[in-house]
Amino acid sequence: MKTTIQINENTLELLRNVRDNTNSNSYDDVINKIIIKSLNKESLFGYLGKKNKKEILKELRDKSDRF
């Protein structure tokens, strides 16, 4: 099913750039790629490295919190 949507000139230019840079065949492909990418967010597991909980919490505290 085909449909028409209204977008502004800036959005159209962005879609064209993404289409050309990703070798997509259509704007529909571009929009689908963007949506799928946004839904597949990567996990932040391991972001803090291999520190233990005590080290991580120590670095999060402000000096004014310490007694």
Secondary structure, DSSP 8 states (H G I E B T S, - for coil): --------HHHHHHHHHHHHHTT-SSHHHHHHHHHHHHHS----TTTTTT--HHHHHHHHS-GGG--
